[in-house]
Amino acid sequence: MANDELINELYELAYNLWWSYNPEAQELFENLSPMTWKLSNHNPIQTLKSISKDELKARLSNPNLLSKAKKVLDEFK
Protein backbone atom coordinates (compact mmCIF):
# COMPACT_ATOMS: atom_id res chain seq x y z
CA MET A 1 0.00 0.00 0.00
CA ALA A 2 1.17 3.53 -0.70
CA ASN A 3 2.61 5.44 2.18
CA ASP A 4 2.17 9.05 3.21
CA GLU A 5 5.56 10.01 1.76
CA LEU A 6 4.49 8.87 -1.70
CA ILE A 7 1.26 10.85 -1.42
CA ASN A 8 3.20 13.94 -0.31
CA GLU A 9 5.46 13.53 -3.33
CA LEU A 10 2.42 13.37 -5.62
CA TYR A 11 1.22 16.68 -4.17
CA GLU A 12 4.70 18.16 -4.65
CA LEU A 13 4.58 17.07 -8.28
CA ALA A 14 1.08 18.48 -8.74
CA TYR A 15 2.24 21.91 -7.56
CA ASN A 16 5.19 21.90 -9.98
CA LEU A 17 4.60 22.60 -13.68
CA TRP A 18 6.98 19.77 -14.60
CA TRP A 19 3.98 17.43 -14.81
CA SER A 20 2.56 19.51 -17.68
CA TYR A 21 5.60 18.69 -19.84
CA ASN A 22 5.60 15.00 -19.03
CA PRO A 23 2.94 12.80 -20.67
CA GLU A 24 3.54 9.98 -18.16
CA ALA A 25 2.86 12.34 -15.26
CA GLN A 26 -0.32 13.54 -16.94
CA GLU A 27 -1.40 9.94 -17.47
CA LEU A 28 -0.68 9.16 -13.81
CA PHE A 29 -2.97 11.92 -12.58
CA GLU A 30 -5.61 10.89 -15.08
CA ASN A 31 -5.43 7.27 -13.90
CA LEU A 32 -5.95 8.35 -10.29
CA SER A 33 -9.38 9.77 -11.11
CA PRO A 34 -10.33 9.91 -14.80
CA MET A 35 -13.63 11.72 -14.22
CA THR A 36 -12.13 14.40 -11.97
CA TRP A 37 -9.15 14.80 -14.30
CA LYS A 38 -11.54 15.55 -17.16
CA LEU A 39 -13.95 17.75 -15.17
CA SER A 40 -11.10 19.78 -13.66
CA ASN A 41 -9.69 20.53 -17.12
CA HIS A 42 -6.64 18.38 -16.35
CA ASN A 43 -5.81 19.96 -12.99
CA PRO A 44 -3.68 17.58 -10.87
CA ILE A 45 -4.20 19.56 -7.66
CA GLN A 46 -7.99 19.35 -7.92
CA THR A 47 -7.70 15.72 -8.94
CA LEU A 48 -5.69 14.84 -5.83
CA LYS A 49 -7.87 16.95 -3.52
CA SER A 50 -10.99 15.19 -4.79
CA ILE A 51 -9.70 11.85 -3.49
CA SER A 52 -9.57 11.09 0.24
CA LYS A 53 -6.22 9.96 1.60
CA ASP A 54 -7.59 6.46 2.28
CA GLU A 55 -9.01 6.22 -1.24
CA LEU A 56 -5.75 7.45 -2.73
CA LYS A 57 -3.86 4.79 -0.77
CA ALA A 58 -6.32 2.17 -2.02
CA ARG A 59 -5.90 3.24 -5.63
CA LEU A 60 -2.13 3.24 -5.28
CA SER A 61 -2.25 -0.30 -3.90
CA ASN A 62 -2.75 -1.36 -7.53
CA PRO A 63 0.74 -2.63 -8.46
CA ASN A 64 0.61 -1.14 -11.96
CA LEU A 65 -0.45 2.30 -10.76
CA LEU A 66 2.04 2.21 -7.90
CA SER A 67 4.84 1.30 -10.28
CA LYS A 68 3.87 4.12 -12.65
CA ALA A 69 3.74 6.59 -9.75
CA LYS A 70 7.19 5.59 -8.51
CA LYS A 71 8.64 5.82 -12.02
CA VAL A 72 7.20 9.28 -12.64
CA LEU A 73 8.28 10.53 -9.22
CA ASP A 74 11.80 9.18 -9.72
CA GLU A 75 12.03 11.05 -13.03
CA PHE A 76 10.68 14.19 -11.34
CA LYS A 77 13.31 14.06 -8.61
Backbone torsions as a table, in degrees:
resi	resn	phi	psi	omega
1	MET	NA	148.0	-179.1
2	ALA	-68.0	144.2	179.3
3	ASN	-101.1	172.8	-177.7
4	ASP	-62.4	-33.2	-180.0
5	GLU	-62.6	-42.7	178.8
6	LEU	-62.6	-42.6	179.2
7	ILE	-64.3	-41.8	176.8
8	ASN	-60.8	-38.9	179.1
9	GLU	-67.1	-34.5	176.5
10	LEU	-64.7	-40.0	176.9
11	TYR	-65.7	-40.7	178.0
12	GLU	-59.4	-43.4	177.9
13	LEU	-63.5	-43.3	-177.8
14	ALA	-61.0	-33.0	-178.9
15	TYR	-86.4	2.3	179.3
16	ASN	-114.7	133.0	-176.5
17	LEU	-68.3	-4.0	178.1
18	TRP	-53.5	-38.9	-178.5
19	TRP	-57.1	-32.0	-174.8
20	SER	-72.6	-13.9	178.2
21	TYR	-102.0	-1.1	-174.9
22	ASN	-120.4	108.2	-178.8
23	PRO	-58.2	-34.4	179.2
24	GLU	-67.3	-36.8	177.3
25	ALA	-66.7	-42.0	177.7
26	GLN	-61.3	-43.2	179.2
27	GLU	-64.1	-37.4	177.9
28	LEU	-60.1	-50.1	179.8
29	PHE	-63.2	-39.2	177.9
30	GLU	-62.5	-41.2	-179.8
31	ASN	-67.1	-26.1	179.1
32	LEU	-67.1	-37.4	178.7
33	SER	-160.8	85.2	-175.3
34	PRO	-54.7	-40.9	-178.2
35	MET	-66.7	-47.3	-179.7
36	THR	-65.6	-39.8	177.8
37	TRP	-55.6	-45.3	-179.1
38	LYS	-69.7	-48.0	-176.7
39	LEU	-66.4	-27.3	-178.8
40	SER	-88.6	6.8	-177.0
41	ASN	60.0	42.9	176.3
42	HIS	64.6	48.8	179.4
43	ASN	-104.5	109.3	-176.2
44	PRO	-67.9	-29.9	179.4
45	ILE	-66.5	-48.9	177.8
46	GLN	-63.1	-37.3	179.3
47	THR	-61.2	-48.8	-179.9
48	LEU	-65.1	-41.8	-177.9
49	LYS	-67.6	-20.3	-179.3
50	SER	-79.6	-11.2	-176.3
51	ILE	-110.1	127.7	177.0
52	SER	-65.1	158.0	-179.1
53	LYS	-59.3	-41.8	179.4
54	ASP	-64.5	-41.3	179.0
55	GLU	-67.1	-39.5	178.1
56	LEU	-63.0	-41.9	176.9
57	LYS	-62.0	-40.6	179.7
58	ALA	-65.0	-43.0	179.8
59	ARG	-65.7	-37.4	-180.0
60	LEU	-78.6	-3.0	174.7
61	SER	-78.3	-11.4	172.9
62	ASN	-67.8	119.3	-175.7
63	PRO	-56.0	-38.2	-179.8
64	ASN	-67.0	-44.9	179.6
65	LEU	-67.8	-39.9	178.3
66	LEU	-62.6	-43.1	179.0
67	SER	-62.7	-43.4	178.5
68	LYS	-62.7	-43.2	-179.8
69	ALA	-61.3	-46.0	179.9
70	LYS	-63.1	-40.8	179.2
71	LYS	-63.1	-47.2	-179.5
72	VAL	-63.8	-43.6	-178.8
73	LEU	-67.1	-35.8	175.5
74	ASP	-63.3	-42.0	178.1
75	GLU	-64.5	-39.2	-179.5
76	PHE	-63.1	-41.6	-178.8
77	LYS	-66.2	NA	NA
